[in-house]
Amino acid sequence: MNRTQLKRSTIIRMAVTGAEGGHTGAEGGHTGPEAETFMLHALRIAAVVTSYWFVSITMVFLNNFLLDDRELDAPLFITFYQCVTSAALCRLTGRLAAACPGRVHFPSLAFDVKTSREVLPLSVVFIAMITFNNLCLKYVGVAFYTVGRSLTTVFNVLLSYLVLKQGTSPRALGCCGVILGGFWLGVDQEGLAGTLSWTGVICGVLASIFVSLNAIFTKKVMPAVEGNIWKLSYYNNVNAVVLFLPLLLLSGELTRLAHFTRLADPAFWGMMTLGGVFGFAIGYVTGLQIKFTSPLTHNVSGTAKACTQTVIAVVYNSSSKSLLWWTSNLMVLGGSSAYTWVRSLEMKRRPLKDAQDPAQEKLLQGEKDSAGV
């Protein structure tokens, strides 16, 4: 049998999902005595999608709760603690996988200084990405968060052209135009309602830029971690923990933390730790959803989740939004979905050596809804 060269997207998907290929029949379905019934397979998909929705939506609202604490104005410390939690969970899961081979699938992790240095440029971008992401959530709230962070796709296209010299089709550019229109309409409607935070909007734009840069740097750094997304997450979070320390000193957040009245409250640290756990879990459930469905289905699920998340936030806060405000959200979500669909069609018709699924791009960007967090 002739060996075919694996595309980078295939390698990345295998790294994320732990898939090593399987025996398939002529129609691509499983064969043999272990073949699943349709109902069991459907239930598994439903469970995975439900898990993704639950983890992602809960994480956004939990982070918004932590960041909205008026007594503790320390967004950098909250982000720092989540990185500590994620790094610790990576090591813990790695040891669990070593103790339970075959049951828990996770790469073996041992800190290497050389690898850490190679990942360091990406970690600087990673810190900026998650910090501005959380600041955007802090200032604009959950309801406007989808629109405030909607320019990632636009900056992906722009930076791919400026940095990687990759062109984009007119149809994909048209989708970006719809997203831009939805963004500006949303900003206009928030301004008319008197709830617009320019600080939050600017942080959202900067977060979108760094999310796009994170995807570009990730492609360059992946060989240093053997193409494994979990190793990359581990080194990113370890580097971030170290890099955050001088930022905490310069920002004065450690002083504010020392005067925080609930510093010894177990409930406070429990919520902080839970936020880190959900930040770690979003990477796992995102990989599962892509594995059990498809990148395109994952994007559709993410779009529907974002829409549901916005509705929940509006209802929870008893807000009254105009028709144009809702139109801006639909433009952003529709444009993003259309872009993914157009890119998927283009890759099927004209496969490229370095082609990458749009949903895989979102995963490598660290699809953390706070972004994924």
For each residue, the residues with C-beta under 8 A, 3 or more apart:
1:
2:
3:
4:
5:
6: 10 11
7: 10 11 351 353 354 355
8: 11 12 219 353 354 355 356
9: 12 13 355 356 357 360
10: 6 7 13 14
11: 6 7 8 14 15 227
12: 8 9 15 16 222 227 229 356 360 364
13: 9 10 16 17 19 290 291 357 360
14: 10 11 17 18 19 20 21
15: 11 12 18 227 228 229
16: 12 13 229 287 290 291 360 363
17: 13 14 287 288 290 291
18: 14 15 105
19: 13 14 22 291
20: 14
21: 14
22: 19 30
23: 30 31 32
24: 27 28 29 30 31
25: 28 29 30 31
26:
27: 24
28: 24 25
29: 24 25 35
30: 22 23 24 25 34 35 36
31: 23 24 25 35
32: 23 35
33:
34: 30
35: 29 30 31 32
36: 30 40 41 44
37: 40 41
38: 41 42
39: 42 43
40: 36 37 43 44
41: 36 37 38 44 45
42: 38 39 45 46
43: 39 40 46 47
44: 36 40 41 47 48 292
45: 41 42 48 49 292 293
46: 42 43 49 50
47: 43 44 50 51
48: 44 45 51 52 285 288 289 292 293
49: 45 46 52 53 289 293 301
50: 46 47 53 54
51: 47 48 54 55 285 288
52: 48 49 55 56 285 286 288 289 301 305
53: 49 50 56 57 301 305 308
54: 50 51 57 58
55: 51 52 58 59 278 281 282 285
56: 52 53 59 60 282 285 302 305 309 369 372
57: 53 54 60 61 305 308 309 312 369
58: 54 55 61 62 278
59: 55 56 62 63 275 278 279 281 282 368 369 370 372 373
60: 56 57 63 64 137 142 145 309 369 370 373
61: 57 58 64 65 142 312 313
62: 58 59 65 66 271 274 275 278
63: 59 60 66 67 78 134 137 275 370 373
64: 60 61 67 68 137 138 141 142 370
65: 61 62 68 69 271
66: 62 63 69 78 271 272 275
67: 63 64 75 78 134 137 138
68: 64 65 138
69: 65 66 72 73
70: 73
71: 260 261 262
72: 69 256 257 260 262
73: 69 70 256
74: 77 78 253 256 257 260
75: 67 78 79 131 134 135 138
76: 79 80 131 244 247 248 251 253
77: 74 80 81 248 253 254 257
78: 63 66 67 74 75 81 82 134 272 275
79: 75 76 82 83 130 131 134 244
80: 76 77 83 84 240 241 244 245 248
81: 77 78 84 85 272 273 275 276
82: 78 79 85 86 130 272 275 276 279 373
83: 79 80 86 87 130 237 240 241 244 276
84: 80 81 87 88 237 241 276
85: 81 82 88 89 272 273 275 276 277 279 280
86: 82 83 89 90 233 237 276 279 280
87: 83 84 90 91 234 237 238 241
88: 84 85 91 92
89: 85 86 92 93 276 277 280
90: 86 87 93 94 109 230 233 234 237 280
91: 87 88 94 95 109 234
92: 88 89 95 96
93: 89 90 96 97 104 106
94: 90 91 97 98 106 107 108 109 234
95: 91 92 98 99
96: 92 93 99 100 104 106
97: 93 94 100 101 104 105 106 107 108
98: 94 95 101 108
99: 95 96
100: 96 97 103 104
101: 97 98 104
102:
103: 100
104: 93 96 97 100 101
105: 18 97
106: 93 94 96 97 230
107: 94 97 228 230 231
108: 94 97 98
109: 90 91 94 230 231 234
110:
111: 116 238
112: 115 116
113: 116 117
114: 117 118
115: 112 118 119 224 225 235
116: 111 112 113 119 120 235 238 239
117: 113 114 120
118: 114 115 221 224
119: 115 116 122 123 221 224 225 232 235 236 239
120: 116 117 123 124 239
121: 124 125 217 221
122: 119 125 126 214 217 218 220 221 232 236
123: 119 120 126 127 235 236 239 240 243
124: 120 121 127 128 243
125: 121 122 128 129 210 213 214 217
126: 122 123 129 130 214 236 239 240 366
127: 123 124 130 131 240 243 244 247
128: 124 125 131 132 206 210
129: 125 126 132 133 207 210 211 213 214 365 366 371
130: 79 82 83 126 127 133 134 240 366 368 370 371 373
131: 75 76 79 127 128 134 135
132: 128 129 135 136 203 204 206 207 210
133: 129 130 136 137 149 203 207 211 368 370 371 372 373
134: 63 67 75 78 79 130 131 137 138 370 371 373
135: 75 131 132 138 139 199 200 203 207
136: 132 133 139 140 145 148 149 200 201 203 204 207
137: 60 63 64 67 133 134 140 141 142 145 370
138: 64 67 68 75 134 135 200
139: 135 136 197 199 200 203
140: 136 137 144 145 148 190 197 200 201 204
141: 64 137 144 145 313 317
142: 60 61 64 137 145 309 310 312 313
143: 310 313 314 317 319 321
144: 140 141 147 148 186 190 195 200
145: 60 136 137 140 141 142 148 149 204 309 310 313 369
146: 149 150 306 307 309 310 329 332 333
147: 144 150 182 183 186 187 328 329 332
148: 136 140 144 145 186 200 201 203 204
149: 133 136 145 146 152 204 207 208
150: 146 147 153 179 182 183 186 204 208 332 336
151: 154 155 179 180 183 204 205 208 209
152: 149 155 156 208 211 212 365
153: 150 156 157 175 176 179 335 336 339
154: 151 157 158 176 179 180 208
155: 151 152 158 159 208 209 211 212
156: 152 153 159 160 212 215 361
157: 153 154 160 161 168 172 173 176
158: 154 155 161 162 212
159: 155 156 162 163 164 209 212 213 216
160: 156 157 163 164 166 168 216
161: 157 158 164 165 166 167 168
162: 158 159
163: 159 160 216
164: 159 160 161 216
165: 161
166: 160 161
167: 161
168: 157 160 161 172 173 176
169: 172 173 342 346
170: 173 174
171: 174 175 342
172: 157 168 169 175 176 339 342 343 346
173: 157 168 169 170 176 177
174: 170 171 177 178
175: 153 171 172 178 179 335 336 338 339 342
176: 153 154 157 168 172 173 179 180 335 339
177: 173 174 180 181 335
178: 174 175 181 182 331 334 335 338
179: 150 151 153 154 175 176 182 183 331 332 335 336 339
180: 151 154 176 177 183 184
181: 177 178 184 185 331 335
182: 147 150 178 179 185 186 327 328 329 330 331 332 334 335
183: 147 150 151 179 180 186 187 328 332
184: 180 181 187 188
185: 181 182 188 189 324 327 328 331
186: 144 147 148 150 182 183 189 190 325 328 329 332
187: 147 183 184 190 191 196 201
188: 184 185 191 192 324
189: 185 186 192 193 321 322 324 325 328
190: 140 144 186 187 193 195 196 325
191: 187 188 194 196
192: 188 189 322
193: 189 190 196 321 322 325
194: 191
195: 144 190
196: 187 190 191 193 201
197: 139 140 200 201
198: 201 202
199: 135 139 202 203
200: 135 136 138 139 140 144 148 197 203 204
201: 136 140 148 187 196 197 198 204 205
202: 198 199 205 206
203: 132 133 135 136 139 148 199 200 206 207
204: 132 136 140 145 148 149 150 151 200 201 207 208
205: 151 201 202 208 209
206: 128 132 202 203 209 210
207: 129 132 133 135 136 149 203 204 210 211
208: 149 150 151 152 154 155 204 205 211 212
209: 151 155 159 205 206 212 213
210: 125 128 129 132 206 207 213 214
211: 129 133 152 155 207 208 214 215 365 366
212: 152 155 156 158 159 208 209 215 216 365
213: 125 129 159 209 210 216 217
214: 122 125 126 129 210 211 217 218 364 365 366
215: 156 211 212 218 219 361 364 365
216: 159 160 163 164 212 213 219 220
217: 121 122 125 213 214 220 221
218: 122 214 215 221 222 232 364 365
219: 8 215 216 222 364
220: 122 216 217
221: 118 119 121 122 217 218 224 225 232
222: 12 218 219 225 227 232
223: 226 227
224: 115 118 119 221
225: 115 119 221 222 228 231 232 235
226: 223 231
227: 11 12 15 222 223
228: 15 107 225 231 232
229: 12 15 16 232 233 283 287 363 364
230: 90 106 107 109 233 234 283
231: 107 109 225 226 228 234 235
232: 119 122 218 221 222 225 228 229 235 236
233: 86 90 229 230 236 237 283 366
234: 87 90 91 94 109 230 231 237 238
235: 115 116 119 123 225 231 232 238 239
236: 119 122 123 126 232 233 239 240
237: 83 84 86 87 90 233 234 240 241
238: 87 111 116 234 235 241 242
239: 116 119 120 123 126 235 236 242 243
240: 80 83 123 126 127 130 236 237 243 244
241: 80 83 84 87 237 238 244 245
242: 238 239 245
243: 123 124 127 239 240 246 247
244: 76 79 80 83 127 240 241 247 248
245: 80 241 242 248 249
246: 243 249 250
247: 76 127 243 244 250 251
248: 76 77 80 244 245 251 253 254
249: 245 246 254
250: 246 247
251: 76 247 248
252: 255 256
253: 74 76 77 248 256 257
254: 77 248 249 257 258
255: 252 258 259
256: 72 73 74 252 253 259 260
257: 72 74 77 253 254 260 263
258: 254 255 263
259: 255 256
260: 71 72 74 256 257 263
261: 71
262: 71 72 265 267 268
263: 257 258 260 268
264:
265: 262 268 269
266: 269 270
267: 262 270 271
268: 262 263 265 271 272
269: 265 266 272 273
270: 266 267 273 274
271: 62 65 66 267 268 274 275
272: 66 78 81 82 85 268 269 275 276
273: 81 85 269 270 276 277
274: 62 270 271 277 278
275: 59 62 63 66 78 81 82 85 271 272 278 279
276: 81 82 83 84 85 86 89 272 273 279 280
277: 85 89 273 274 280 281
278: 55 58 59 62 274 275 281 282 373
279: 59 82 85 86 275 276 282 368 370 372 373
280: 85 86 89 90 276 277 283 284
281: 55 59 277 278 284 285
282: 55 56 59 278 279 285 286 367 368 369 371 372 373
283: 229 230 233 280 286 287 363 366 367
284: 280 281 287 288
285: 48 51 52 55 56 281 282 288 289
286: 52 282 283 289 290 298 363 367 372
287: 16 17 229 283 284 290 291 363
288: 17 48 51 52 284 285 291 292
289: 48 49 52 285 286 292 293 297 298 301
290: 13 16 17 286 287 293 294 295 298 359 360 363
291: 13 16 17 19 287 288
292: 44 45 48 288 289
293: 45 48 49 289 290 297 298 301
294: 290 297 298
295: 290 298 299 340 344 357 358 359 360
296: 299 300 340 341 344 357 359
297: 289 293 294 300 301
298: 286 289 290 293 294 295 301 302 359
299: 295 296 302 303 336 337 340 358 359 362
300: 296 297 303 304 337
301: 49 52 53 289 293 297 298 304 305
302: 56 298 299 305 306 359 362 367
303: 299 300 306 307 333 336 337
304: 300 301 307 308
305: 52 53 56 57 301 302 308 309
306: 146 302 303 309 310 333
307: 146 303 304 310 311 329 333
308: 53 57 304 305 311 312
309: 56 57 60 142 145 146 305 306 312 313 369
310: 142 143 145 146 306 307 313 314 329
311: 307 308 314 315
312: 57 61 142 308 309 315 316
313: 61 141 142 143 145 309 310 316 317 319
314: 143 310 311 317 319 321
315: 311 312 318
316: 312 313
317: 141 143 313 314
318: 315
319: 143 313 314
320:
321: 143 189 193 314 325 326
322: 189 192 193 325 326
323: 326 327
324: 185 188 189 327 328
325: 186 189 190 193 321 322 328 329
326: 321 322 323 329 330
327: 182 185 323 324 330 331
328: 147 182 183 185 186 189 324 325 331 332
329: 146 147 182 186 307 310 325 326 332 333
330: 182 326 327 333 334
331: 178 179 181 182 185 327 328 334 335
332: 146 147 150 179 182 183 186 328 329 335 336
333: 146 303 306 307 329 330 336 337
334: 178 182 330 331 337 338
335: 153 175 176 177 178 179 181 182 331 332 338 339
336: 150 153 175 179 299 303 332 333 339 340
337: 299 300 303 333 334 340 341
338: 175 178 334 335 341 342
339: 153 172 175 176 179 335 336 342 343 358
340: 295 296 299 336 337 343 344 358 359
341: 296 337 338 344 345
342: 169 171 172 175 338 339 345 346
343: 172 339 340 346 347 357 358
344: 295 296 340 341 347 348 357 358
345: 341 342 348 349
346: 169 172 342 343 349 350
347: 343 344 350 351 352 355 357
348: 344 345 351
349: 345 346
350: 346 347
351: 7 347 348 355
352: 347 355
353: 7 8
354: 7 8
355: 7 8 9 347 351 352
356: 8 9 12 360 361 364
357: 9 13 295 296 343 344 347 360 361
358: 295 299 339 340 343 344 361 362
359: 290 295 296 298 299 302 340 362 363
360: 9 12 13 16 290 295 356 357 363 364
361: 156 215 356 357 358 364 365
362: 299 302 358 359 365 367
363: 16 229 283 286 287 290 359 360 366 367
364: 12 214 215 218 219 229 356 360 361
365: 129 152 211 212 214 215 218 361 362
366: 126 129 130 211 214 233 283 363 371 372
367: 282 283 286 302 362 363 371 372
368: 59 130 133 279 282 371 372 373
369: 56 57 59 60 145 282 309 372 373
370: 59 60 63 64 130 133 134 137 279 373
371: 129 130 133 134 282 366 367 368
372: 56 59 133 279 282 286 366 367 368 369
373: 59 60 63 82 130 133 134 278 279 282 368 369 370
